Amino acid sequence: DQKQLLATHNQKSQSIYEIPRLLESVTSILIEHVQSGIWLYTDFTSTRCQEMLPSKPTNPLVIGDFNKGGIYIDFYSVGAHKYYGVGACRKL
């Protein structure tokens, strides 16, 4: 489970990381591209976010597949896609 991996990382690093919110993800992906030209979360890779799909409250939103066509936002369904992962935001 990816939430458990994040919890284990928090213990080892003695820092607090959490699953990003949708706005944090969009902002970081776009700012990195504007500053460096790097395309994060490309080629069908995505990260889960904290927000859930309103009509399916057990399905988190995912964001990624960033390319010249834009950023893909969808919802995660268990077993639906092998390219969905989880990023992390460090709480300051």
Beta strands, then each sheet from edge to edge (+ up, - down):
strand 1: 17-18
strand 2: 46-53
strand 3: 56-67
strand 4: 70-75
strand 5: 84-86
strand 6: 89-90
sheet 1: 1+ 6-
sheet 2: 4+ 3- 2+ 5+
end
